[in-house]
């Protein structure tokens, strides 16, 4: 009986259920889209300088300053969805217009803002002996504010700049007549106003969409680098990093519409990189062969009610073997290369997101790039 009415019944139902499009059978199978158009014009100026004082044979200090100025012009345009062209009056489902910002719906909403910051660094170096140096440094950093491309409300209230402070102590040394180079460092860094994108579904919005939020983070860690020149043409390298991260983010609505405040403390698992370089002279040219093995332990904890742990590659450690061989002619004009990435074809998922969970009952994941390879040639004029 309802089908016999054609679209009439559904049109009436749509009238009494505003906010959720209800369409009749004549629209079945018809694709439609919603759009958000953004344009930006960004300008940055900076002036910086370093001063290096050699106090004596053992002590030296470095001072540096940078002044940064950023200006950003940004716009939003959110025309009616494509279904509106054939069924006038159909409201948007995903990009629900915010009260007071109809300008983005009927025309173009414009915004402009500028930021500036003075940052710097100070380093003290002490030459323990001819082969060993230790240093202590303090530095500050800055990243300009921004506008959220899917949130026109940031036209009046843009995202504030990120600001960082970093303390680092380290030791560098060369041994075995300079053939063994080592570096060890400890660091502590804070990030205030860190910008992060989350999938958010606030009240009154039927779908989750990306939203930029801010938070504060602290990083404590250590890094070890070793490079050993075994012979004039062979070198081995090793790099490992340990890091603990404490984060606190502003409250936001997650992809299922729940108001949350995230506070977390994470520690990196086993993470290291081995490199092998061989650069002999072959024929009338030079060969450069590099092998790189990267291991990264996956110690993330995921809610099995959100993500299916049976997904191939879910939660696996990353084991990447990359290689590149390039031969350059004696005059340096021609270079021919062969390269391969992920030669072990390690299939690992990443970027797990639950933006689609509320609508379809399933999240989605990204897959790391598979085995790839290629050839290249270059000519230098």
C-alpha positions as CSV (number, residue, x, y, z in Angstrom):
1,X,0.0,0.0,0.0
2,X,2.9,2.3,0.9
3,X,4.7,1.5,-2.3
4,X,1.7,2.3,-4.3
5,X,1.9,5.9,-3.1
6,X,5.3,6.4,-4.8
7,X,7.3,9.0,-3.1
8,X,4.4,10.8,-1.5
9,X,4.4,8.9,1.8
10,X,8.2,9.3,2.2
11,X,8.0,13.0,1.4
12,X,5.4,13.4,4.2
13,X,7.6,11.3,6.6
14,X,10.6,13.5,5.8
15,X,8.5,16.5,6.7
16,X,7.8,15.2,10.2
17,X,11.3,13.9,10.7
18,X,13.6,16.9,10.1
19,X,17.4,16.4,10.2
20,X,17.4,12.9,8.6
21,X,16.8,12.7,4.9
22,X,13.9,10.3,4.0
23,X,13.6,9.6,0.3
24,X,11.2,7.5,-1.8
25,X,11.8,4.4,-4.0
26,X,12.4,6.5,-7.2
27,X,15.8,7.5,-5.7
28,X,16.9,4.0,-5.0
29,X,20.5,3.4,-6.2
30,X,21.1,7.0,-7.0
31,X,24.5,8.2,-5.7
32,X,24.8,11.5,-4.0
33,X,27.6,13.5,-2.3
34,X,28.2,16.3,0.2
35,X,31.0,18.8,-0.3
36,X,33.3,21.0,1.7
37,X,35.5,23.4,-0.3
38,X,38.4,25.1,1.4
39,X,41.0,27.6,0.1
40,X,44.0,28.9,2.0
41,X,46.7,31.5,1.5
42,X,49.6,31.1,4.0
43,X,52.5,33.5,4.4
44,X,55.5,33.0,6.7
45,X,58.5,35.3,7.5
46,X,61.4,34.4,9.7
47,X,64.7,35.9,10.7
48,X,67.2,33.9,12.7
49,X,70.8,33.7,13.7
50,X,73.4,31.8,15.7
51,X,76.4,33.0,17.7
52,X,79.1,30.5,18.6
53,X,81.6,31.4,21.3
54,X,84.8,29.3,21.8
55,X,85.6,30.2,25.4
56,X,88.8,28.0,25.5
57,X,90.1,24.7,24.2
58,X,87.4,22.7,26.0
59,X,84.4,25.0,26.5
60,X,82.1,26.6,23.9
61,X,78.6,28.0,23.9
62,X,76.0,28.6,21.2
63,X,73.1,31.0,21.4
64,X,70.5,31.3,18.7
65,X,67.2,33.3,18.2
66,X,64.5,33.1,15.6
67,X,61.5,35.4,15.1
68,X,58.6,33.9,13.2
69,X,55.5,35.7,11.8
70,X,52.7,33.8,10.1
71,X,49.5,35.0,8.4
72,X,46.7,32.7,7.2
73,X,43.7,33.5,5.1
74,X,41.2,30.7,4.9
75,X,37.7,30.1,3.5
76,X,34.9,27.5,3.8
77,X,32.2,26.8,1.2
78,X,29.6,24.1,1.8
79,X,27.0,24.0,-1.0
80,X,23.9,21.8,-0.8
81,X,24.5,18.1,-1.4
82,X,24.1,16.8,-4.9
83,X,20.8,15.1,-3.9
84,X,19.3,18.5,-3.3
85,X,19.5,19.3,-7.0
86,X,16.9,16.5,-7.8
87,X,15.1,16.6,-4.5
88,X,15.1,20.2,-3.3
89,X,15.0,20.7,0.5
90,X,17.1,17.7,1.3
91,X,19.2,18.5,4.3
92,X,22.9,17.5,4.7
93,X,23.6,14.4,6.6
94,X,27.3,14.5,7.3
95,X,28.3,18.2,7.3
96,X,25.5,19.6,9.4
97,X,25.6,23.4,9.3
98,X,26.4,25.2,12.5
99,X,24.1,27.9,13.7
100,X,25.2,31.3,12.7
101,X,27.4,30.2,9.9
102,X,24.9,30.0,7.0
103,X,27.4,32.1,5.0
104,X,29.4,28.9,4.3
105,X,26.2,27.3,3.0
106,X,25.0,30.1,0.8
107,X,28.4,31.6,-0.2
108,X,31.9,31.7,1.1
109,X,33.0,32.2,4.7
110,X,36.3,34.1,5.0
111,X,38.7,34.3,8.0
112,X,42.1,35.7,8.5
113,X,44.6,35.6,11.5
114,X,48.2,36.1,12.2
115,X,50.6,34.9,14.8
116,X,54.2,35.6,15.8
117,X,56.7,34.1,18.3
118,X,60.3,34.5,19.4
119,X,62.1,31.2,19.9
120,X,65.7,30.2,20.6
121,X,68.3,27.8,21.8
122,X,71.3,27.7,24.1
123,X,74.0,25.0,23.9
124,X,77.0,24.4,26.2
125,X,79.7,22.0,24.8
126,X,82.6,20.5,26.7
127,X,85.4,18.7,24.9
128,X,86.4,16.0,27.4
129,X,89.3,14.9,25.2
130,X,90.2,14.7,21.5
131,X,87.6,11.9,20.9
132,X,84.8,12.7,23.4
133,X,82.4,15.7,23.6
134,X,79.4,16.2,25.9
135,X,76.7,18.9,25.6
136,X,73.7,20.3,27.3
137,X,71.0,22.2,25.3
138,X,67.8,24.0,25.9
139,X,65.5,25.1,23.0
140,X,62.0,26.4,22.3
141,X,59.9,25.8,19.3
142,X,56.7,27.1,17.7
143,X,54.1,26.1,15.1
144,X,51.5,28.6,14.0
145,X,47.8,28.4,14.8
146,X,45.4,27.2,12.2
147,X,41.8,26.8,11.0
148,X,39.9,23.5,11.0
149,X,38.9,22.9,7.4
150,X,35.6,21.1,8.4
151,X,34.7,23.4,11.3
152,X,33.7,27.0,10.3
153,X,33.4,27.9,14.0
154,X,37.2,28.3,14.0
155,X,36.8,31.3,11.8
156,X,36.1,33.3,15.0
157,X,38.1,31.1,17.3
158,X,41.2,29.6,15.4
159,X,43.4,26.9,16.9
160,X,46.1,28.4,19.0
161,X,49.8,27.8,18.2
162,X,51.8,24.8,19.4
163,X,54.7,25.7,21.7
164,X,57.5,23.4,22.7
165,X,60.4,23.3,25.2
166,X,63.2,20.8,24.9
167,X,66.1,19.8,27.3
168,X,68.8,17.5,26.0
169,X,72.0,16.1,27.3
170,X,74.3,14.0,25.2
171,X,77.7,12.5,24.6
172,X,79.4,12.1,21.2
173,X,82.6,10.2,20.6
174,X,84.8,8.9,17.9
175,X,87.0,5.8,18.5
176,X,89.3,3.5,16.6
177,X,91.0,6.4,14.9
178,X,87.6,7.9,14.1
179,X,86.2,4.7,12.4
180,X,83.6,4.2,15.3
181,X,81.3,7.1,15.8
182,X,78.8,6.9,18.7
183,X,76.2,9.2,20.2
184,X,74.0,8.9,23.3
185,X,71.4,11.4,24.3
186,X,68.7,11.9,26.9
187,X,65.8,14.4,26.3
188,X,62.8,15.8,27.9
189,X,60.3,17.8,25.8
190,X,56.9,19.4,26.4
191,X,54.4,20.4,23.7
192,X,51.6,22.8,24.7
193,X,48.6,23.1,22.4
194,X,49.5,20.0,20.3
195,X,47.1,19.8,17.3
196,X,45.5,16.4,16.7
197,X,42.7,15.1,14.4
198,X,40.0,12.9,15.9
199,X,36.7,11.4,14.5
200,X,33.9,13.3,16.3
201,X,30.1,13.0,16.4
202,X,28.7,15.8,18.6
203,X,25.0,15.9,19.6
204,X,22.7,16.7,16.6
205,X,25.1,15.3,14.1
206,X,24.2,11.9,12.6
207,X,27.7,11.0,11.3
208,X,31.3,11.3,12.7
209,X,33.6,13.7,10.9
210,X,37.3,14.6,11.4
211,X,37.8,17.4,14.0
212,X,41.0,19.0,15.2
213,X,41.5,19.2,19.0
214,X,44.4,20.3,21.1
215,X,46.2,19.0,24.1
216,X,49.4,19.0,26.1
217,X,52.1,16.3,25.9
218,X,55.4,15.4,27.7
219,X,58.1,13.3,26.2
220,X,61.0,11.6,28.0
221,X,63.4,9.5,26.1
222,X,66.9,8.3,25.1
223,X,68.6,7.7,21.8
224,X,71.7,5.7,20.8
225,X,73.4,6.0,17.4
226,X,76.4,3.9,16.4
227,X,78.2,4.1,13.0
228,X,81.2,1.8,12.4
229,X,83.4,2.3,9.3
230,X,84.7,-1.3,9.0
231,X,86.8,-0.5,5.9
232,X,87.2,2.3,3.5
233,X,84.2,1.0,1.6
234,X,82.0,-0.7,4.2
235,X,80.0,0.8,7.1
236,X,77.5,-0.6,9.6
237,X,75.0,1.6,11.5
238,X,72.6,1.1,14.4
239,X,69.9,3.4,15.8
240,X,67.5,2.8,18.7
241,X,65.1,5.1,20.6
242,X,63.2,4.7,23.8
243,X,60.4,7.2,24.6
244,X,57.7,7.7,27.2
245,X,54.8,10.0,26.3
246,X,52.2,11.5,28.7
247,X,49.2,13.2,27.0
248,X,46.1,15.1,28.1
249,X,43.6,16.2,25.5
250,X,40.7,18.6,25.7
251,X,37.2,17.0,26.0
252,X,35.6,16.0,22.7
253,X,32.8,13.8,21.4
254,X,34.2,10.6,20.0
255,X,32.9,8.7,16.9
256,X,30.1,7.1,18.8
257,X,28.9,10.5,20.3
258,X,30.4,9.9,23.8
259,X,32.0,12.9,25.5
260,X,35.5,11.9,26.6
261,X,38.7,13.4,28.0
262,X,41.7,11.4,27.0
263,X,44.6,11.1,29.4
264,X,47.3,8.5,28.4
265,X,50.8,7.4,29.2
266,X,52.6,5.3,26.5
267,X,56.0,3.8,26.3
268,X,57.6,2.7,23.1
269,X,58.4,-1.0,22.6
270,X,61.6,-2.4,21.1
271,X,62.5,-0.1,18.2
272,X,65.7,-0.2,16.2
273,X,67.2,0.2,12.8
274,X,70.3,-1.6,11.3
275,X,72.0,-0.2,8.2
276,X,74.7,-1.6,5.9
277,X,76.5,0.5,3.4
278,X,79.0,-0.6,0.7
279,X,80.5,1.9,-1.7
280,X,83.3,0.4,-3.8
281,X,84.6,1.7,-7.1
282,X,83.4,-0.5,-10.0
283,X,84.5,0.1,-13.5
284,X,84.6,3.8,-14.4
285,X,82.2,4.7,-11.6
286,X,81.1,4.3,-8.0
287,X,78.6,1.9,-6.6
288,X,76.5,2.8,-3.5
289,X,74.7,-0.2,-1.9
290,X,72.5,0.4,1.2
291,X,70.5,-2.2,3.1
292,X,68.2,-1.1,5.9
293,X,66.3,-3.2,8.4
294,X,63.7,-1.5,10.6
295,X,62.0,-3.3,13.5
296,X,59.2,-1.7,15.5
297,X,57.4,-3.6,18.2
298,X,53.6,-3.1,18.3
299,X,52.6,-2.7,21.9
300,X,49.3,-0.8,21.3
301,X,46.3,-2.0,23.2
302,X,43.0,-2.0,21.2
303,X,39.5,-2.6,22.3
304,X,38.5,-5.9,20.7
305,X,34.8,-4.8,20.8
306,X,35.8,-2.0,18.3
307,X,38.5,-3.7,16.2
308,X,38.4,-7.3,15.1
309,X,41.7,-8.9,16.2
310,X,41.4,-11.5,13.4
311,X,42.2,-8.8,10.8
312,X,45.4,-10.0,8.9
313,X,48.4,-8.1,10.2
314,X,46.4,-6.6,13.2
315,X,48.8,-5.9,16.1
316,X,51.8,-7.4,14.3
317,X,55.3,-6.0,14.7
318,X,56.8,-4.1,11.8
319,X,59.8,-5.8,10.1
320,X,60.9,-3.8,7.1
321,X,63.8,-4.6,4.8
322,X,64.7,-1.8,2.3
323,X,67.5,-1.8,-0.2
324,X,68.9,0.5,-2.8
325,X,71.8,0.1,-5.3
326,X,73.0,3.0,-7.4
327,X,76.0,3.3,-9.8
328,X,77.3,6.8,-10.7
329,X,79.7,7.4,-13.5
330,X,83.2,8.8,-12.8
331,X,82.3,12.3,-13.9
332,X,79.2,12.3,-11.7
333,X,76.8,13.0,-14.6
334,X,74.9,9.7,-14.9
335,X,73.3,7.7,-12.0
336,X,71.4,4.4,-12.5
337,X,69.6,2.9,-9.5
338,X,67.5,0.0,-8.4
339,X,65.5,0.1,-5.2
340,X,63.1,-2.0,-3.2
341,X,61.0,-1.3,-0.1
342,X,59.4,-3.8,2.3
343,X,61.3,-6.7,0.6
344,X,59.9,-9.1,3.3
345,X,56.4,-8.2,2.2
346,X,55.5,-7.5,5.8
347,X,51.7,-6.9,5.9
348,X,50.7,-4.7,8.8
349,X,47.6,-2.7,9.5
350,X,47.7,0.9,10.7
351,X,45.6,4.0,11.2
352,X,42.7,2.1,12.8
353,X,39.7,4.4,12.9
354,X,36.1,4.0,14.2
355,X,34.6,6.9,12.2
356,X,32.3,4.5,10.5
357,X,31.4,2.4,13.5
358,X,28.3,4.4,14.5
359,X,26.8,4.2,11.0
360,X,27.9,0.8,9.7
361,X,28.9,-1.1,12.8
362,X,32.5,-1.6,11.7
363,X,35.7,0.4,11.8
364,X,38.3,0.5,9.1
365,X,42.0,0.2,8.9
366,X,44.8,1.2,6.6
367,X,47.4,-1.2,5.3
368,X,51.1,-0.4,5.2
369,X,52.6,-0.3,1.7
370,X,53.4,-3.7,0.4
371,X,56.6,-4.8,-1.4
372,X,57.5,-2.1,-3.9
373,X,60.4,-1.8,-6.2
374,X,61.6,0.4,-9.0
375,X,64.4,1.6,-11.2
376,X,65.6,5.1,-11.8
377,X,68.1,7.1,-13.9
378,X,69.3,10.6,-13.4
379,X,71.5,13.0,-15.5
380,X,73.3,15.9,-13.8
381,X,74.0,18.9,-16.0
